[in-house]
Each structure stands twice: as C-alpha cells, then as structure tokens.
Amino acid sequence: MRRRMMQRLIRVYAVCLQEFLTTITTTTAAVVVAAATTTTASYYYYYYYYYYYYYYYYYYYHNYYYYYYYRYCCYCSSSSSSPYYYCYCCC
C-alpha cells in the first residue's frame, strides 16, 4: 500500500511547493505528498514526523494534512475519483 501511495503522480500548482519538496530529502518528500487519512498511513506519517522532526511538522484538520517547513505552508489532498494528489501552498 505504501509503495502504491508513493508511486502516485503529483500535480504541482505552486512554484513554492516544488521548492518545498526539493528542500527536504527525496524520501521525506515522497511521504509528504502521499497524504492520506487511513490509519496505516497515519502511523507511517507519525514515524517520519518523529524521525524528521527538525524538518517540518504537520497537523490534521478537516480531512487535510497541513505541512509547515519554515516559511512554507503547504497541504496535499487526494480524491477517490482522481489518481493524483493535489498540492497547494499558501506562501
């Protein structure tokens, strides 16, 4: 399941999101964009949250994961009708 999540394509709608993803490691970026609300995914995120605690943090609110990395405020979400994760930034 994790492999399928990480293999999904990403549509980037903000330049700062690309900078956000390239600033952190490739492995972490793959986890960040694999936003999901399942229990399995949540535990997977918690693992990386603690391991990369100095890179970023996130919180869960109304079915969205919000990620903060210094000045970057980004979130990624997915739809059951789409094979893509849609990511946006507020920076």
C-alpha positions in Angstrom: 0.0 0.0 0.0 2.8 2.4 0.9 4.5 1.7 -2.4 1.4 2.4 -4.4 0.9 5.7 -2.5 4.5 6.8 -3.1 4.2 5.9 -6.8 1.2 8.1 -7.4 1.9 11.1 -9.7 2.0 14.6 -8.2 0.5 17.7 -9.8 2.2 20.8 -8.6 0.2 24.0 -8.7 2.6 26.4 -7.0 6.3 27.1 -7.6 6.9 27.3 -3.8 5.6 23.8 -3.4 8.3 22.5 -5.7 10.9 24.4 -3.6 9.3 23.0 -0.5 9.6 19.4 -1.8 13.2 19.8 -3.1 14.4 21.4 0.1 13.8 18.2 2.1 15.1 14.8 1.3 13.6 12.6 -1.5 12.3 10.0 0.9 10.6 12.6 3.1 9.1 14.4 0.1 7.6 11.1 -1.0 6.0 10.7 2.4 4.8 14.3 2.5 2.9 14.1 -0.8 1.3 10.8 0.0 -1.3 12.5 2.0 -4.0 10.1 3.2 -6.4 9.6 6.1 -6.2 5.9 6.7 -4.9 4.5 9.9 -2.0 2.8 8.3 -0.9 6.0 6.6 -1.3 8.0 9.8 1.1 5.7 11.6 3.5 5.9 8.7 3.4 9.7 8.9 4.0 9.7 12.6 7.1 7.7 12.1 8.5 10.2 9.7 7.3 13.1 11.8 9.4 11.9 14.7 12.3 11.0 12.6 12.4 14.3 10.7 11.1 16.4 13.4 13.6 19.2 12.7 12.5 19.4 9.1 8.8 20.0 9.4 5.7 19.4 11.3 2.1 18.8 10.4 -1.4 18.8 11.9 -4.6 17.2 10.8 -7.7 19.3 10.4 -10.9 18.6 8.5 -9.5 15.8 6.4 -6.4 17.7 5.3 -2.8 17.4 6.3 -1.2 20.8 6.6 2.6 20.8 6.4 4.9 23.6 7.6 8.5 23.9 6.7 10.0 27.2 7.8 8.2 29.7 5.7 6.3 27.1 3.6 2.7 26.3 4.4 1.6 23.5 2.1 -1.1 20.8 2.1 -1.8 17.9 -0.1 -5.0 16.0 -0.6 -6.5 13.3 -2.8 -9.9 12.4 -4.2 -11.4 9.0 -4.6 -12.2 9.9 -8.2 -8.7 11.0 -9.1 -5.3 9.2 -9.3 -3.5 12.3 -8.4 -2.6 14.1 -5.2 -3.4 17.8 -5.4 -0.9 20.0 -3.5 -1.2 23.7 -2.7 0.8 26.3 -0.9 -0.2 29.4 0.9 3.3 31.1 0.7 
